[in-house]
Amino acid sequence: MGGATNAGTFEAAELMVAGMNAREASGVLFEQNLVVADSESTRRRLATATTKHLSFLEDDALRFVANREYGWELVMWLALVTESYVFAACAREVAWLRLVVDEAALTSSDIGAATSEVKKGIATDLKWARGEIKKNNVWWS
């Protein structure tokens, strides 16, 4: 996947499916060196990046990756695209509106609301890809 996954990706997904948040899972990756890095700073950065990518996935998508189901690479690619999309959408829709138009402070709840909407879209796309739902009146084929 050329950077979409690091050593420790599956382990992090398993920890997050089991109920750990991204920060806790990152701590385990770092402490147990599941990202396989010699330098402490590199190990910390890789652990944080790995769990950050996964944090954009809903529970069913995390399970998909943790179980290494066929197509998990696509799910990780979607996580990276979502991460980029959320950043761009936040800059365009949230930050611009709050900071420039409203001349108000940007809050974490503003960012959280934007992130939630994108995550819901990914969960729907995953269900559609599995053939569980119709989307735009079309079944995945």
The first five atom37 places (N, CA, C, CB, O) and aatype in JSON, in Angstrom:
{
  "aatype": [12, 7, 7, 0, 16, 2, 0, 7, 16, 13, 6, 0, 0, 6, 10, 12, 19, 0, 7, 12, 2, 0, 1, 6, 0, 15, 7, 19, 10, 13, 6, 5, 2, 10, 19, 19, 0, 3, 15, 6, 15, 16, 1, 1, 1, 10, 0, 16, 0, 16, 16, 11, 8, 10, 15, 13, 10, 6, 3, 3, 0, 10, 1, 13, 19, 0, 2, 1, 6, 18, 7, 17, 6, 10, 19, 12, 17, 10, 0, 10, 19, 16, 6, 15, 18, 19, 13, 0, 0, 4, 0, 1, 6, 19, 0, 17, 10, 1, 10, 19, 19, 3, 6, 0, 0, 10, 16, 15, 15, 3, 9, 7, 0, 0, 16, 15, 6, 19, 11, 11, 7, 9, 0, 16, 3, 10, 11, 17, 0, 1, 7, 6, 9, 11, 11, 2, 2, 19, 17, 17, 15],
  "atom_mask": [
    [1, 1, 1, 1, 1],
    [1, 1, 1, 0, 1],
    [1, 1, 1, 0, 1],
    [1, 1, 1, 1, 1],
    [1, 1, 1, 1, 1],
    [1, 1, 1, 1, 1],
    [1, 1, 1, 1, 1],
    [1, 1, 1, 0, 1],
    [1, 1, 1, 1, 1],
    [1, 1, 1, 1, 1],
    [1, 1, 1, 1, 1],
    [1, 1, 1, 1, 1],
    [1, 1, 1, 1, 1],
    [1, 1, 1, 1, 1],
    [1, 1, 1, 1, 1],
    [1, 1, 1, 1, 1],
    [1, 1, 1, 1, 1],
    [1, 1, 1, 1, 1],
    [1, 1, 1, 0, 1],
    [1, 1, 1, 1, 1],
    [1, 1, 1, 1, 1],
    [1, 1, 1, 1, 1],
    [1, 1, 1, 1, 1],
    [1, 1, 1, 1, 1],
    [1, 1, 1, 1, 1],
    [1, 1, 1, 1, 1],
    [1, 1, 1, 0, 1],
    [1, 1, 1, 1, 1],
    [1, 1, 1, 1, 1],
    [1, 1, 1, 1, 1],
    [1, 1, 1, 1, 1],
    [1, 1, 1, 1, 1],
    [1, 1, 1, 1, 1],
    [1, 1, 1, 1, 1],
    [1, 1, 1, 1, 1],
    [1, 1, 1, 1, 1],
    [1, 1, 1, 1, 1],
    [1, 1, 1, 1, 1],
    [1, 1, 1, 1, 1],
    [1, 1, 1, 1, 1],
    [1, 1, 1, 1, 1],
    [1, 1, 1, 1, 1],
    [1, 1, 1, 1, 1],
    [1, 1, 1, 1, 1],
    [1, 1, 1, 1, 1],
    [1, 1, 1, 1, 1],
    [1, 1, 1, 1, 1],
    [1, 1, 1, 1, 1],
    [1, 1, 1, 1, 1],
    [1, 1, 1, 1, 1],
    [1, 1, 1, 1, 1],
    [1, 1, 1, 1, 1],
    [1, 1, 1, 1, 1],
    [1, 1, 1, 1, 1],
    [1, 1, 1, 1, 1],
    [1, 1, 1, 1, 1],
    [1, 1, 1, 1, 1],
    [1, 1, 1, 1, 1],
    [1, 1, 1, 1, 1],
    [1, 1, 1, 1, 1],
    [1, 1, 1, 1, 1],
    [1, 1, 1, 1, 1],
    [1, 1, 1, 1, 1],
    [1, 1, 1, 1, 1],
    [1, 1, 1, 1, 1],
    [1, 1, 1, 1, 1],
    [1, 1, 1, 1, 1],
    [1, 1, 1, 1, 1],
    [1, 1, 1, 1, 1],
    [1, 1, 1, 1, 1],
    [1, 1, 1, 0, 1],
    [1, 1, 1, 1, 1],
    [1, 1, 1, 1, 1],
    [1, 1, 1, 1, 1],
    [1, 1, 1, 1, 1],
    [1, 1, 1, 1, 1],
    [1, 1, 1, 1, 1],
    [1, 1, 1, 1, 1],
    [1, 1, 1, 1, 1],
    [1, 1, 1, 1, 1],
    [1, 1, 1, 1, 1],
    [1, 1, 1, 1, 1],
    [1, 1, 1, 1, 1],
    [1, 1, 1, 1, 1],
    [1, 1, 1, 1, 1],
    [1, 1, 1, 1, 1],
    [1, 1, 1, 1, 1],
    [1, 1, 1, 1, 1],
    [1, 1, 1, 1, 1],
    [1, 1, 1, 1, 1],
    [1, 1, 1, 1, 1],
    [1, 1, 1, 1, 1],
    [1, 1, 1, 1, 1],
    [1, 1, 1, 1, 1],
    [1, 1, 1, 1, 1],
    [1, 1, 1, 1, 1],
    [1, 1, 1, 1, 1],
    [1, 1, 1, 1, 1],
    [1, 1, 1, 1, 1],
    [1, 1, 1, 1, 1],
    [1, 1, 1, 1, 1],
    [1, 1, 1, 1, 1],
    [1, 1, 1, 1, 1],
    [1, 1, 1, 1, 1],
    [1, 1, 1, 1, 1],
    [1, 1, 1, 1, 1],
    [1, 1, 1, 1, 1],
    [1, 1, 1, 1, 1],
    [1, 1, 1, 1, 1],
    [1, 1, 1, 1, 1],
    [1, 1, 1, 1, 1],
    [1, 1, 1, 0, 1],
    [1, 1, 1, 1, 1],
    [1, 1, 1, 1, 1],
    [1, 1, 1, 1, 1],
    [1, 1, 1, 1, 1],
    [1, 1, 1, 1, 1],
    [1, 1, 1, 1, 1],
    [1, 1, 1, 1, 1],
    [1, 1, 1, 1, 1],
    [1, 1, 1, 0, 1],
    [1, 1, 1, 1, 1],
    [1, 1, 1, 1, 1],
    [1, 1, 1, 1, 1],
    [1, 1, 1, 1, 1],
    [1, 1, 1, 1, 1],
    [1, 1, 1, 1, 1],
    [1, 1, 1, 1, 1],
    [1, 1, 1, 1, 1],
    [1, 1, 1, 1, 1],
    [1, 1, 1, 0, 1],
    [1, 1, 1, 1, 1],
    [1, 1, 1, 1, 1],
    [1, 1, 1, 1, 1],
    [1, 1, 1, 1, 1],
    [1, 1, 1, 1, 1],
    [1, 1, 1, 1, 1],
    [1, 1, 1, 1, 1],
    [1, 1, 1, 1, 1],
    [1, 1, 1, 1, 1],
    [1, 1, 1, 1, 1]
  ],
  "atom_positions": [
    [[0.82, -1.2, 0.0], [0.0, 0.0, 0.0], [0.85, 1.26, 0.0], [-0.93, 0.0, 1.2], [0.29, 2.36, -0.02]],
    [[2.15, 1.17, 0.02], [2.99, 2.35, -0.09], [2.74, 3.41, 0.95], [0.0, 0.0, 0.0], [2.56, 4.58, 0.6]],
    [[2.7, 3.04, 2.22], [2.51, 4.03, 3.27], [1.13, 4.04, 3.87], [0.0, 0.0, 0.0], [0.92, 4.66, 4.91]],
    [[0.16, 3.39, 3.23], [-1.19, 3.34, 3.81], [-1.21, 2.46, 5.04], [-2.2, 2.83, 2.78], [-2.01, 2.66, 5.95]],
    [[-0.32, 1.48, 5.07], [-0.22, 0.62, 6.25], [1.23, 0.58, 6.72], [-0.74, -0.81, 5.95], [2.16, 0.65, 5.91]],
    [[1.39, 0.48, 7.99], [2.71, 0.34, 8.61], [2.72, -0.97, 9.37], [3.04, 1.55, 9.54], [1.68, -1.57, 9.6]],
    [[3.91, -1.41, 9.77], [3.97, -2.53, 10.7], [3.16, -2.13, 11.92], [5.48, -2.9, 11.09], [3.28, -1.0, 12.4]],
    [[2.34, -3.02, 12.41], [1.5, -2.71, 13.56], [0.09, -2.29, 13.21], [0.0, 0.0, 0.0], [-0.73, -2.09, 14.11]],
    [[-0.22, -2.15, 11.92], [-1.56, -1.72, 11.52], [-2.62, -2.71, 11.99], [-1.63, -1.56, 10.01], [-3.63, -2.3, 12.57]],
    [[-2.4, -3.99, 11.74], [-3.4, -4.99, 12.12], [-3.56, -5.06, 13.63], [-3.03, -6.36, 11.55], [-4.67, -5.16, 14.15]],
    [[-2.43, -5.01, 14.33], [-2.47, -5.05, 15.78], [-3.23, -3.85, 16.34], [-1.04, -5.1, 16.36], [-4.02, -3.98, 17.27]],
    [[-2.98, -2.67, 15.76], [-3.68, -1.47, 16.21], [-5.18, -1.58, 15.93], [-3.12, -0.22, 15.5], [-5.99, -1.21, 16.78]],
    [[-5.54, -2.1, 14.77], [-6.96, -2.29, 14.44], [-7.61, -3.24, 15.44], [-7.12, -2.82, 13.0], [-8.73, -3.01, 15.89]],
    [[-6.9, -4.31, 15.79], [-7.43, -5.28, 16.76], [-7.64, -4.61, 18.13], [-6.47, -6.48, 16.9], [-8.66, -4.84, 18.78]],
    [[-6.68, -3.8, 18.55], [-6.81, -3.11, 19.84], [-7.98, -2.13, 19.83], [-5.51, -2.36, 20.16], [-8.71, -2.02, 20.81]],
    [[-8.16, -1.44, 18.72], [-9.24, -0.46, 18.63], [-10.6, -1.16, 18.55], [-9.04, 0.44, 17.41], [-11.58, -0.65, 19.09]],
    [[-10.66, -2.29, 17.88], [-11.91, -3.07, 17.85], [-12.25, -3.55, 19.26], [-11.77, -4.29, 16.88], [-13.41, -3.61, 19.64]],
    [[-11.21, -3.88, 20.03], [-11.41, -4.36, 21.4], [-11.82, -3.24, 22.36], [-10.14, -5.02, 21.91], [-12.15, -3.51, 23.52]],
    [[-11.82, -2.0, 21.9], [-12.3, -0.9, 22.72], [-11.31, 0.19, 23.07], [0.0, 0.0, 0.0], [-11.69, 1.18, 23.69]],
    [[-10.06, 0.04, 22.68], [-9.09, 1.1, 22.95], [-9.32, 2.27, 22.0], [-7.63, 0.57, 22.81], [-9.72, 2.08, 20.85]],
    [[-9.07, 3.47, 22.49], [-9.12, 4.61, 21.57], [-7.77, 4.7, 20.85], [-9.45, 5.94, 22.33], [-6.83, 3.97, 21.18]],
    [[-7.67, 5.6, 19.89], [-6.46, 5.71, 19.07], [-5.23, 6.02, 19.92], [-6.64, 6.79, 18.01], [-4.16, 5.47, 19.68]],
    [[-5.38, 6.88, 20.91], [-4.23, 7.25, 21.75], [-3.73, 6.06, 22.56], [-4.62, 8.41, 22.7], [-2.52, 5.85, 22.68]],
    [[-4.66, 5.28, 23.12], [-4.26, 4.1, 23.9], [-3.58, 3.06, 23.01], [-5.48, 3.48, 24.61], [-2.56, 2.49, 23.38]],
    [[-4.16, 2.83, 21.84], [-3.57, 1.86, 20.9], [-2.19, 2.32, 20.45], [-4.49, 1.66, 19.67], [-1.28, 1.51, 20.31]],
    [[-2.04, 3.62, 20.24], [-0.74, 4.17, 19.86], [0.29, 3.9, 20.95], [-0.85, 5.69, 19.59], [1.44, 3.57, 20.66]],
    [[-0.12, 4.05, 22.2], [0.77, 3.77, 23.32], [1.25, 2.33, 23.34], [0.0, 0.0, 0.0], [2.42, 2.06, 23.61]],
    [[0.34, 1.4, 23.05], [0.72, -0.02, 23.0], [1.69, -0.27, 21.85], [-0.54, -0.92, 22.86], [2.69, -0.96, 22.02]],
    [[1.39, 0.29, 20.68], [2.29, 0.13, 19.53], [3.68, 0.64, 19.86], [1.73, 0.86, 18.29], [4.68, 0.0, 19.53]],
    [[3.73, 1.79, 20.51], [5.01, 2.39, 20.87], [5.75, 1.54, 21.9], [4.8, 3.81, 21.42], [6.91, 1.19, 21.71]],
    [[5.07, 1.2, 22.99], [5.71, 0.46, 24.09], [6.21, -0.92, 23.66], [4.74, 0.3, 25.24], [7.29, -1.34, 24.06]],
    [[5.43, -1.61, 22.83], [5.81, -2.96, 22.4], [6.58, -2.95, 21.08], [4.56, -3.82, 22.25], [6.93, -4.0, 20.55]],
    [[6.86, -1.75, 20.56], [7.57, -1.56, 19.3], [6.97, -2.41, 18.17], [9.05, -1.91, 19.48], [7.69, -3.05, 17.41]],
    [[5.64, -2.4, 18.09], [4.96, -3.14, 17.03], [5.12, -2.47, 15.67], [3.48, -3.28, 17.36], [4.82, -3.07, 14.64]],
    [[5.59, -1.22, 15.66], [5.85, -0.53, 14.39], [7.25, -0.81, 13.88], [5.65, 0.98, 14.57], [7.61, -0.38, 12.78]],
    [[8.03, -1.53, 14.65], [9.37, -2.0, 14.28], [10.28, -0.85, 13.83], [9.27, -3.04, 13.16], [10.67, -0.76, 12.67]],
    [[10.59, 0.03, 14.77], [11.49, 1.15, 14.5], [12.54, 1.21, 15.59], [10.7, 2.5, 14.41], [12.25, 0.97, 16.76]],
    [[13.77, 1.54, 15.21], [14.87, 1.6, 16.17], [14.82, 2.85, 17.04], [16.2, 1.54, 15.45], [14.95, 2.77, 18.26]],
    [[14.63, 3.97, 16.42], [14.65, 5.24, 17.14], [13.33, 5.46, 17.88], [14.93, 6.41, 16.16], [12.25, 5.17, 17.35]],
    [[13.43, 5.98, 19.09], [12.24, 6.23, 19.9], [11.31, 7.24, 19.23], [12.63, 6.72, 21.29], [10.1, 7.07, 19.23]],
    [[11.89, 8.3, 18.67], [11.04, 9.33, 18.04], [10.35, 8.78, 16.79], [11.89, 10.56, 17.66], [9.18, 9.08, 16.55]],
    [[11.05, 7.97, 16.0], [10.43, 7.35, 14.82], [9.34, 6.39, 15.25], [11.49, 6.61, 13.97], [8.27, 6.34, 14.64]],
    [[9.6, 5.63, 16.29], [8.61, 4.68, 16.8], [7.35, 5.41, 17.24], [9.2, 3.86, 17.98], [6.24, 4.97, 16.94]],
    [[7.52, 6.51, 17.95], [6.35, 7.29, 18.41], [5.58, 7.87, 17.23], [6.81, 8.42, 19.37], [4.35, 7.8, 17.2]],
    [[6.29, 8.44, 16.25], [5.62, 9.02, 15.08], [4.86, 7.97, 14.29], [6.64, 9.71, 14.16], [3.72, 8.2, 13.88]],
    [[5.48, 6.8, 14.08], [4.82, 5.73, 13.33], [3.59, 5.2, 14.08], [5.79, 4.58, 13.06], [2.56, 4.93, 13.48]],
    [[3.71, 5.05, 15.39], [2.58, 4.58, 16.19], [1.42, 5.57, 16.11], [3.0, 4.37, 17.67], [0.26, 5.17, 15.96]],
    [[1.73, 6.85, 16.2], [0.69, 7.88, 16.12], [0.06, 7.92, 14.73], [1.27, 9.25, 16.47], [-1.16, 7.99, 14.6]],
    [[0.88, 7.88, 13.69], [0.36, 7.91, 12.31], [-0.51, 6.7, 12.02], [1.52, 7.98, 11.3], [-1.57, 6.83, 11.39]],
    [[-0.08, 5.54, 12.48], [-0.84, 4.31, 12.23], [-2.22, 4.38, 12.85], [-0.08, 3.09, 12.77], [-3.21, 4.06, 12.19]],
    [[-2.29, 4.78, 14.1], [-3.6, 4.83, 14.76], [-4.43, 6.01, 14.27], [-3.42, 4.92, 16.28], [-5.66, 5.96, 14.3]],
    [[-3.77, 7.07, 13.82], [-4.52, 8.21, 13.27], [-5.26, 7.78, 12.01], [-3.57, 9.4, 12.95], [-6.43, 8.12, 11.84]],
    [[-4.59, 7.05, 11.13], [-5.25, 6.56, 9.91], [-6.46, 5.71, 10.28], [-4.27, 5.74, 9.04], [-7.54, 5.87, 9.7]],
    [[-6.28, 4.81, 11.23], [-7.37, 3.91, 11.63], [-8.51, 4.65, 12.32], [-6.84, 2.83, 12.55], [-9.65, 4.2, 12.27]],
    [[-8.21, 5.77, 12.96], [-9.25, 6.49, 13.71], [-10.34, 7.05, 12.81], [-8.62, 7.61, 14.5], [-11.4, 7.45, 13.3]],
    [[-10.1, 7.1, 11.51], [-11.12, 7.59, 10.59], [-12.1, 6.51, 10.17], [-10.46, 8.18, 9.37], [-13.02, 6.77, 9.39]],
    [[-11.92, 5.3, 10.68], [-12.79, 4.18, 10.33], [-13.8, 3.9, 11.44], [-11.97, 2.92, 10.04], [-13.48, 4.01, 12.63]],
    [[-15.02, 3.54, 11.05], [-16.03, 3.11, 12.0], [-15.71, 1.68, 12.45], [-17.47, 3.19, 11.39], [-14.83, 1.04, 11.89]],
    [[-16.43, 1.2, 13.44], [-16.15, -0.11, 14.03], [-16.17, -1.25, 13.01], [-17.15, -0.41, 15.1], [-15.29, -2.11, 13.04]],
    [[-17.16, -1.26, 12.11], [-17.22, -2.37, 11.15], [-16.04, -2.34, 10.18], [-18.54, -2.32, 10.37], [-15.54, -3.39, 9.79]],
    [[-15.6, -1.16, 9.8], [-14.43, -1.04, 8.92], [-13.15, -1.43, 9.67], [-14.31, 0.4, 8.36], [-12.26, -2.05, 9.09]],
    [[-13.06, -1.07, 10.95], [-11.91, -1.48, 11.76], [-11.83, -3.0, 11.86], [-11.99, -0.86, 13.17], [-10.76, -3.59, 11.74]],
    [[-12.99, -3.64, 12.1], [-13.03, -5.1, 12.16], [-12.59, -5.71, 10.84], [-14.44, -5.6, 12.52], [-11.89, -6.72, 10.82]],
    [[-13.0, -5.09, 9.74], [-12.64, -5.54, 8.4], [-11.11, -5.59, 8.26], [-13.25, -4.61, 7.33], [-10.56, -6.57, 7.76]],
    [[-10.44, -4.54, 8.72], [-8.98, -4.47, 8.65], [-8.35, -5.44, 9.65], [-8.48, -3.03, 8.92], [-7.42, -6.17, 9.31]],
    [[-8.85, -5.44, 10.88], [-8.28, -6.31, 11.92], [-8.34, -7.78, 11.53], [-9.02, -6.1, 13.25], [-7.43, -8.55, 11.84]],
    [[-9.41, -8.16, 10.84], [-9.58, -9.56, 10.42], [-8.9, -9.86, 9.09], [-11.06, -9.9, 10.31], [-8.94, -10.98, 8.59]],
    [[-8.26, -8.83, 8.52], [-7.55, -8.97, 7.24], [-8.47, -9.56, 6.15], [-6.31, -9.87, 7.41], [-8.06, -10.4, 5.35]],
    [[-9.71, -9.08, 6.15], [-10.67, -9.56, 5.16], [-10.25, -9.11, 3.77], [-12.09, -9.06, 5.48], [-9.54, -8.11, 3.61]],
    [[-10.68, -9.86, 2.78], [-10.34, -9.54, 1.4], [-10.78, -8.11, 1.1], [-11.01, -10.55, 0.42], [-11.94, -7.76, 1.29]],
    [[-9.86, -7.3, 0.63], [-10.14, -5.91, 0.31], [-9.78, -4.94, 1.42], [0.0, 0.0, 0.0], [-10.11, -3.75, 1.33]],
    [[-9.1, -5.42, 2.47], [-8.74, -4.52, 3.57], [-7.88, -3.37, 3.09], [-8.02, -5.3, 4.67], [-7.91, -2.28, 3.67]],
    [[-7.1, -3.6, 2.03], [-6.23, -2.54, 1.5], [-7.07, -1.36, 1.01], [-5.35, -3.08, 0.36], [-6.69, -0.2, 1.19]],
    [[-8.2, -1.66, 0.38], [-9.09, -0.6, -0.1], [-9.65, 0.19, 1.07], [-10.23, -1.2, -0.94], [-9.78, 1.41, 0.99]],
    [[-9.98, -0.5, 2.15], [-10.5, 0.18, 3.33], [-9.44, 1.13, 3.9], [-10.94, -0.84, 4.41], [-9.76, 2.24, 4.3]],
    [[-8.18, 0.69, 3.94], [-7.11, 1.56, 4.42], [-6.91, 2.75, 3.48], [-5.8, 0.77, 4.57], [-6.66, 3.87, 3.93]],
    [[-7.01, 2.5, 2.19], [-6.9, 3.6, 1.23], [-8.03, 4.6, 1.48], [-6.96, 3.06, -0.22], [-7.8, 5.81, 1.45]],
    [[-9.24, 4.1, 1.71], [-10.37, 4.99, 2.01], [-10.11, 5.79, 3.29], [-11.67, 4.18, 2.15], [-10.5, 6.95, 3.38]],
    [[-9.47, 5.16, 4.27], [-9.15, 5.88, 5.51], [-8.22, 7.05, 5.23], [-8.52, 4.93, 6.54], [-8.4, 8.14, 5.76]],
    [[-7.21, 6.82, 4.39], [-6.27, 7.9, 4.05], [-6.94, 9.0, 3.24], [-5.08, 7.34, 3.26], [-6.72, 10.19, 3.48]],
    [[-7.77, 8.6, 2.29], [-8.5, 9.58, 1.49], [-9.42, 10.39, 2.41], [-9.31, 8.9, 0.36], [-9.54, 11.6, 2.27]],
    [[-10.07, 9.69, 3.33], [-10.97, 10.36, 4.27], [-10.21, 11.34, 5.14], [-11.7, 9.34, 5.14], [-10.67, 12.46, 5.37]],
    [[-9.04, 10.93, 5.61], [-8.22, 11.82, 6.43], [-7.9, 13.1, 5.66], [-6.91, 11.11, 6.86], [-8.01, 14.2, 6.2]],
    [[-7.52, 12.95, 4.4], [-7.23, 14.12, 3.56], [-8.49, 14.93, 3.3], [-6.6, 13.69, 2.23], [-8.47, 16.16, 3.33]],
    [[-9.6, 14.22, 3.03], [-10.86, 14.9, 2.76], [-11.33, 15.68, 3.98], [-11.94, 13.88, 2.33], [-11.77, 16.82, 3.87]],
    [[-11.22, 15.05, 5.16], [-11.65, 15.72, 6.38], [-10.84, 16.98, 6.61], [-11.53, 14.77, 7.59], [-11.38, 18.02, 6.98]],
    [[-9.53, 16.9, 6.38], [-8.69, 18.08, 6.54], [-9.13, 19.19, 5.58], [-7.2, 17.72, 6.3], [-9.29, 20.35, 5.97]],
    [[-9.32, 18.82, 4.31], [-9.73, 19.81, 3.3], [-11.13, 20.35, 3.6], [-9.69, 19.2, 1.9], [-11.37, 21.55, 3.51]],
    [[-12.04, 19.45, 3.96], [-13.42, 19.87, 4.25], [-13.45, 20.77, 5.48], [-14.32, 18.65, 4.47], [-14.2, 21.75, 5.53]],
    [[-12.63, 20.43, 6.46], [-12.58, 21.25, 7.67], [-12.08, 22.65, 7.33], [-11.67, 20.59, 8.73], [-12.63, 23.64, 7.8]],
    [[-11.05, 22.71, 6.52], [-10.51, 24.02, 6.12], [-11.55, 24.8, 5.32], [-9.23, 23.85, 5.29], [-11.74, 26.0, 5.53]],
    [[-12.23, 24.11, 4.41], [-13.17, 24.78, 3.52], [-14.5, 25.1, 4.21], [-13.42, 23.93, 2.3], [-14.97, 26.23, 4.15]],
    [[-15.09, 24.1, 4.85], [-16.45, 24.25, 5.35], [-16.53, 24.71, 6.8], [-17.18, 22.97, 5.21], [-17.42, 25.48, 7.16]],
    [[-15.62, 24.24, 7.62], [-15.71, 24.55, 9.04], [-14.89, 25.79, 9.38], [-15.25, 23.36, 9.88], [-15.42, 26.77, 9.89]],
    [[-13.6, 25.73, 9.11], [-12.72, 26.84, 9.49], [-13.1, 28.14, 8.78], [-11.26, 26.5, 9.19], [-13.19, 29.19, 9.41]],
    [[-13.33, 28.06, 7.48], [-13.69, 29.27, 6.72], [-14.96, 29.88, 7.27], [-13.86, 28.94, 5.23], [-15.02, 31.09, 7.5]],
    [[-15.98, 29.06, 7.48], [-17.26, 29.56, 7.97], [-17.12, 30.18, 9.35], [-18.29, 28.42, 8.01], [-17.61, 31.29, 9.59]],
    [[-16.45, 29.47, 10.26], [-16.34, 29.98, 11.63], [-15.4, 31.18, 11.73], [-15.85, 28.87, 12.56], [-15.74, 32.2, 12.34]],
    [[-14.22, 31.06, 11.13], [-13.2, 32.1, 11.32], [-13.43, 33.34, 10.47], [-11.85, 31.53, 11.02], [-13.24, 34.46, 10.94]],
    [[-13.83, 33.14, 9.22], [-13.94, 34.27, 8.31], [-15.36, 34.84, 8.27], [-13.52, 33.86, 6.91], [-15.56, 36.04, 8.46]],
    [[-16.33, 33.98, 8.02], [-17.71, 34.46, 7.87], [-18.29, 34.88, 9.21], [-18.59, 33.38, 7.23], [-18.78, 36.0, 9.36]],
    [[-18.22, 33.98, 10.21], [-18.81, 34.28, 11.52], [-17.87, 35.08, 12.42], [-19.18, 32.99, 12.21], [-18.3, 35.64, 13.43]],
    [[-16.59, 35.14, 12.06], [-15.58, 35.78, 12.89], [-15.65, 35.26, 14.33], [-15.77, 37.31, 12.88], [-15.62, 36.02, 15.3]],
    [[-15.74, 33.92, 14.44], [-15.83, 33.26, 15.75], [-14.68, 32.26, 15.89], [-17.2, 32.55, 15.93], [-14.03, 31.9, 14.91]],
    [[-14.47, 31.84, 17.11], [-13.41, 30.85, 17.36], [-13.84, 29.48, 16.84], [-13.09, 30.77, 18.87], [-15.01, 29.1, 16.91]],
    [[-12.87, 28.75, 16.32], [-13.09, 27.38, 15.86], [-13.01, 26.45, 17.07], [-12.04, 26.97, 14.76], [-12.05, 26.51, 17.84]],
    [[-14.01, 25.6, 17.24], [-14.03, 24.7, 18.4], [-13.82, 23.26, 17.97], [-15.37, 24.84, 19.16], [-13.99, 22.9, 16.81]],
    [[-13.43, 22.44, 18.94], [-13.24, 21.01, 18.64], [-14.57, 20.36, 18.28], [-12.61, 20.29, 19.84], [-14.58, 19.39, 17.52]],
    [[-15.68, 20.86, 18.79], [-16.98, 20.28, 18.43], [-17.32, 20.57, 16.97], [-18.1, 20.82, 19.35], [-18.0, 19.76, 16.32]],
    [[-16.88, 21.71, 16.44], [-17.07, 22.0, 15.01], [-16.35, 20.96, 14.17], [-16.56, 23.43, 14.66], [-16.9, 20.44, 13.2]],
    [[-15.12, 20.66, 14.54], [-14.31, 19.69, 13.81], [-14.88, 18.28, 14.0], [-12.84, 19.74, 14.28], [-14.95, 17.51, 13.05]],
    [[-15.3, 17.96, 15.22], [-15.88, 16.65, 15.51], [-17.14, 16.38, 14.7], [0.0, 0.0, 0.0], [-17.34, 15.26, 14.23]],
    [[-17.98, 17.39, 14.54], [-19.21, 17.22, 13.76], [-18.89, 16.94, 12.3], [-20.11, 18.47, 13.87], [-19.52, 16.08, 11.68]],
    [[-17.92, 17.64, 11.74], [-17.53, 17.41, 10.35], [-16.95, 16.01, 10.18], [-16.5, 18.47, 9.89], [-17.24, 15.34, 9.19]],
    [[-16.13, 15.57, 11.12], [-15.53, 14.24, 11.06], [-16.59, 13.15, 11.13], [-14.51, 14.06, 12.19], [-16.51, 12.15, 10.42]],
    [[-17.58, 13.33, 12.0], [-18.66, 12.34, 12.14], [-19.41, 12.12, 10.85], [-19.63, 12.78, 13.23], [-19.73, 10.98, 10.49]],
    [[-19.71, 13.19, 10.14], [-20.44, 13.06, 8.88], [-19.65, 12.26, 7.85], [-20.78, 14.45, 8.32], [-20.22, 11.43, 7.14]],
    [[-18.37, 12.51, 7.77], [-17.54, 11.77, 6.81], [-17.46, 10.3, 7.19], [-16.12, 12.38, 6.74], [-17.53, 9.44, 6.31]],
    [[-17.32, 9.99, 8.48], [-17.25, 8.6, 8.93], [-18.53, 7.85, 8.57], [-17.01, 8.53, 10.44], [-18.48, 6.68, 8.17]],
    [[-19.68, 8.5, 8.71], [-20.95, 7.86, 8.35], [-20.96, 7.5, 6.87], [-22.14, 8.79, 8.68], [-21.47, 6.44, 6.5]],
    [[-20.42, 8.37, 6.05], [-20.36, 8.1, 4.61], [-19.5, 6.9, 4.29], [0.0, 0.0, 0.0], [-19.85, 6.11, 3.41]],
    [[-18.38, 6.74, 4.97], [-17.5, 5.59, 4.74], [-18.19, 4.31, 5.17], [-16.17, 5.76, 5.5], [-18.09, 3.29, 4.49]],
    [[-18.89, 4.34, 6.31], [-19.59, 3.15, 6.78], [-20.64, 2.72, 5.77], [-20.25, 3.41, 8.16], [-20.82, 1.52, 5.53]],
    [[-21.34, 3.67, 5.17], [-22.34, 3.36, 4.15], [-21.68, 2.76, 2.92], [-23.13, 4.62, 3.76], [-22.18, 1.79, 2.37]],
    [[-20.56, 3.33, 2.48], [-19.85, 2.79, 1.32], [-19.37, 1.36, 1.56], [-18.65, 3.68, 0.97], [-19.43, 0.53, 0.65]],
    [[-18.91, 1.07, 2.77], [-18.45, -0.27, 3.09], [-19.6, -1.27, 3.06], [-17.76, -0.29, 4.47], [-19.46, -2.37, 2.54]],
    [[-20.75, -0.89, 3.61], [-21.92, -1.78, 3.59], [-22.37, -2.02, 2.15], [-23.08, -1.17, 4.41], [-22.77, -3.13, 1.8]],
    [[-22.31, -0.99, 1.33], [-22.68, -1.13, -0.07], [-21.72, -2.08, -0.78], [-22.68, 0.24, -0.77], [-22.16, -2.94, -1.55]],
    [[-20.42, -1.94, -0.52], [-19.42, -2.8, -1.15], [-19.61, -4.26, -0.74], [-18.01, -2.33, -0.79], [-19.31, -5.17, -1.51]],
    [[-20.1, -4.48, 0.47], [-20.35, -5.85, 0.93], [-21.68, -6.4, 0.4], [-20.35, -5.89, 2.46], [-21.98, -7.58, 0.61]],
    [[-22.47, -5.58, -0.28], [-23.75, -6.02, -0.79], [-24.84, -6.02, 0.26], [0.0, 0.0, 0.0], [-25.88, -6.66, 0.08]],
    [[-24.63, -5.31, 1.36], [-25.61, -5.29, 2.45], [-26.72, -4.27, 2.21], [-24.92, -5.0, 3.76], [-27.82, -4.42, 2.74]],
    [[-26.44, -3.25, 1.44], [-27.44, -2.21, 1.18], [-27.35, -1.76, -0.27], [-27.24, -1.01, 2.14], [-26.36, -1.99, -0.95]],
    [[-28.42, -1.1, -0.72], [-28.42, -0.44, -2.02], [-28.0, 1.01, -1.79], [-29.83, -0.53, -2.72], [-28.34, 1.62, -0.77]],
    [[-27.28, 1.55, -2.74], [-26.9, 2.96, -2.66], [-27.19, 3.57, -4.02], [-25.38, 3.14, -2.26], [-26.79, 3.03, -5.05]],
    [[-27.89, 4.68, -4.02], [-28.31, 5.32, -5.27], [-29.05, 4.32, -6.16], [-27.09, 5.89, -6.03], [-28.92, 4.31, -7.38]],
    [[-29.87, 3.47, -5.48], [-30.69, 2.46, -6.14], [-29.87, 1.43, -6.9], [-31.65, 3.14, -7.09], [-30.37, 0.84, -7.87]],
    [[-28.62, 1.2, -6.48], [-27.74, 0.25, -7.16], [-27.13, -0.68, -6.12], [-26.63, 0.98, -7.97], [-26.69, -0.24, -5.06]],
    [[-27.1, -1.99, -6.43], [-26.38, -2.96, -5.61], [-24.97, -3.06, -6.14], [-27.08, -4.35, -5.61], [-24.75, -2.92, -7.35]],
    [[-24.01, -3.3, -5.26], [-22.62, -3.55, -5.69], [-22.62, -4.81, -6.54], [-21.65, -3.68, -4.47], [-23.28, -5.78, -6.19]],
    [[-21.87, -4.8, -7.64], [-21.84, -6.0, -8.48], [-20.42, -6.42, -8.77], [-22.59, -5.78, -9.78], [-20.2, -7.41, -9.46]]
  ]
}
